[in-house]
Amino acid sequence: MGINGKILVFVDLPGGELDETGRGLLSYAARLAGTLDVPWGVAVAVAPDSAQLAGFGAYGTPAITCMETGKALLDTPALLGKHLAAMAVDELASVIILPHNDLGASLAPVVAHALDAAIMTELATVRQSADGVRISRNALGVRIAETRLWDRTRPLVATLPLRAMSQVLLATVRPSSPAVATWRPAAPISGPTTAVTGRIPPDPQTVDLTEAEVIFSAGKGCDPATFDQLKELCKLLNVSFGVTRPVYDLGWTGFERMVGQTGRTVTPRLYVAMGISGSMHHVGGIKDSRRIVAINNDSKAPIFPNCDEGFVSDLKELLPRLLDQVKARVGGAA
Ligand SMILES: Cc1cc2nc3c(=O)[nH]c(=O)nc-3n(C[C@H](O)[C@H](O)[C@H](O)COP(=O)(O)OP(=O)(O)OC[C@H]3O[C@@H](n4cnc5c(N)ncnc54)[C@H](O)[C@@H]3O)c2cc1C
């Protein structure tokens, strides 16, 4: 393995999508390649389709190496890790980057062990210095920054924390048409392993709101009838349910459902604010949602300048109709 070899970044394509984590990894790898002045490439377990390839190309990905049997290995992380290590050797990689998610955190120790490599979990920064490469991470939660010296005598396996990922496209990065190659091990790789036999998806009704994908929230503009209708709607649509502080103060929900400055800070794909005025104490807790939709009967409500889509509507009229339509589609009561 070339110690000044390339950076190999492992990109998972969950649900067949180059998601934010994947784009964050590509952005990081492109920057790190500049810092270390080495080439970089991508390892994938499943061959990307043309839409995914375009996504890789947008980040200037030079080359993608796809494991021939990778799809079958996704549920056996220990074996997948051994394959990734063997691929890293064949690719002359000296830095292997993984996301610090369930899969990446399972793979990293296996790859590091197989390569007798240095390992750095939740890598933060990388800096060249006269005596080697200074790599740092946050330790004890994020309370202290720890710096280590990597002397480049052995490969480095590093995981990247998802919270620190940025999908920024560097101005210096030119879009590419990545070369795709299929890789298979020179000799069969085996070993004791455990296999994932099942995964239980989170229940949106009970999942912590900070982890929720879609949240419909009730504000003081909901009366007891519309509040119950909204809760029923959430069950039918299988989405999470939140409230503002005045609704929590009425005793209609537990504190864990309250969103905002004193309540949960949420980052769902979609946040629907129903009968919520949009005070700064509430908006502060939802502003990083990917999309905010607001429904309020007052066209001047402060929530409107803070949302992506706004509808001026009376919930007393809207919710029963919405509920009927959803019931007709999904068939029956919650
Ligand atoms: C230190 C501090 C911390 C706080 N922390 C939080 C927090 O974490 N979370 C939080 O939510 N609040 C918090 N608050 C309270 C916050 O300031 C607001 O008072 C609160 O967010 C307002 O909630 P609301 O939008 O439900 O109610 P309101 O401000 O009363 O708004 C109700 C809205 O419903 C609309 N409406 C009424 N009837 C209908 C109808 N039939 N159809 C459609 N729309 C209708 C009205 O036009 C209005 O805009 C905090 C306050 C303080 C001082």
The ligand as a Gaussian input file, in Angstrom:
#p B3LYP/6-31G(d) Opt

LIG

0 1
 C      -38.277000      32.226000      27.516000
 C      -39.371000      31.713000      26.621000
 C      -39.207000      30.492000      26.011000
 C      -40.202000      30.007000      25.161000
 N      -40.028000      28.785000      24.562000
 C      -40.952000      28.355000      23.701000
 C      -40.796000      27.119000      23.021000
 O      -39.843000      26.356000      23.240000
 N      -41.741000      26.740000      22.128000
 C      -42.830000      27.512000      21.840000
 O      -43.637000      27.122000      21.001000
 N      -43.012000      28.676000      22.493000
 C      -42.119000      29.100000      23.414000
 N      -42.339000      30.272000      24.063000
 C      -43.629000      30.965000      23.849000
 C      -43.620000      31.824000      22.591000
 O      -43.080000      33.092000      22.878000
 C      -45.023000      31.973000      21.988000
 O      -45.863000      32.504000      22.976000
 C      -45.620000      30.693000      21.461000
 O      -44.717000      30.054000      20.584000
 C      -46.907000      30.970000      20.706000
 O      -47.532000      29.761000      20.423000
 P      -48.656000      29.640000      19.313000
 O      -48.131000      30.079000      18.014000
 O      -49.234000      28.281000      19.427000
 O      -49.798000      30.612000      19.858000
 P      -50.239000      32.065000      19.374000
 O      -49.099000      32.996000      19.343000
 O      -51.416000      32.434000      20.222000
 O      -50.690000      31.842000      17.871000
 C      -51.847000      31.156000      17.494000
 C      -51.984000      31.347000      16.002000
 O      -53.055000      30.545000      15.539000
 C      -53.753000      31.281000      14.544000
 N      -55.132000      30.783000      14.523000
 C      -56.115000      30.995000      15.424000
 N      -57.248000      30.339000      15.060000
 C      -56.967000      29.707000      13.899000
 C      -57.731000      28.881000      13.023000
 N      -58.997000      28.552000      13.280000
 N      -57.113000      28.409000      11.914000
 C      -55.826000      28.732000      11.607000
 N      -55.053000      29.510000      12.406000
 C      -55.630000      29.980000      13.546000
 C      -53.646000      32.734000      14.946000
 O      -53.780000      33.582000      13.839000
 C      -52.258000      32.768000      15.575000
 O      -51.296000      33.179000      14.610000
 C      -41.367000      30.778000      24.928000
 C      -41.511000      32.011000      25.552000
 C      -40.530000      32.471000      26.388000
 C      -40.719000      33.805000      27.057000

